[in-house]
Amino acid sequence: MANESNSSFIVGSKNFTAVAINTASKAGEWIQSKLGDFNSLHMKYSPHDLVTEVDKGAETMIRNLIQTHFPQHSILGEEGVEPGPEASTKALQEAKEAEYLWIVDPLDGTTNFVHGFPFFSVSIALAHKGEVIVGVVYDPIRDELFVAEKGKGAYVRGRRMRTSAEDKLSDSLIATGFPADRDYALPINLQGIQALTPKVRNIRVAGSAALHLAYVAAGRLSGFWEIGLNAWDVAAGSLLIAESGGTVTDTLGNPYSLEVRNVLASNGLIHQQFQQELAAAQAIGAGAL
């Protein structure tokens, strides 16, 4: 189990990180119990973007558990937002001014869950005045809990995580995703895949951005990028990587913030090369984010 030492971020007697760990663990356990046993499957934004009653049930569970401890806190959860990039951007704009904002993806990797492919996760982050201070990603299949507190490091299975040591792109194992937005984000990501494949050791596309980011933090991947992600995909993983010694920016190289949708994450050592190759391939997306 991850490090659960007392945090400096405390309201009353409730430890933020302990609540995040407990909530992600309970939701993940329930999700795993429903593997192969869901009843409804619906398409959201595109055929790549699915939702089941398990996603919705897990988010309800997470909301209830958080609100039990912190009723005054705000919560931004994927299943409470209308599908599509415009709705996601609007929801974040409305929520980001909250003093304490929990950012939740109850089931990151729904397509994998639907098909029984064992790579999905629960992602829970807490932002204080727009800055992520707690990040938890839980993989129920492997019972792996990745947890970070700002300024206190990141841990998996009780061990401190460090990003990988590759300092050349050619030696790097990187990951990406196939975005749900087929018209804009997917073609750009495919350009990046085509450009980078000959220049890295290999590329993985396993279907859970949050878990890919956790793997960068744990040194299992050298880097990750994807166009058109949302705050709930990235917030927890961004802190895991930062606290493990890595770097998270937008695809232009600007510092990470909750508004970033085009994400570039790495061990830090390959970051500049990684960004330059994506830029050369015109695979960074439009705008600063």
Secondary structure, DSSP 4 states (H G I P E B T S, - for coil): ----PPPS-EETTEEHHHHHHHHHHHHHHHHHHTTT----EEE-SSTT-EEEHHHHHHHHHHHHHHHHH-TTSEEEEGGGS-SSHHHHHHHHHHHTTSSEEEEEEEEE-HHHHHHT-S--EEEEEEEETTEEEEEEEEETTTTEEEEEETTTEEEETTEE-------SGGG-EEE----S-TTTHHHHHHHHHHHHGGGSSEEE--S-HHHHHHHHHTTS-SEEEESS--HHHHHHHHHHHHTTT-EEEETTSPBP-TT--SEEEE-SSSHHHHHHHHHHTT-S-SS--
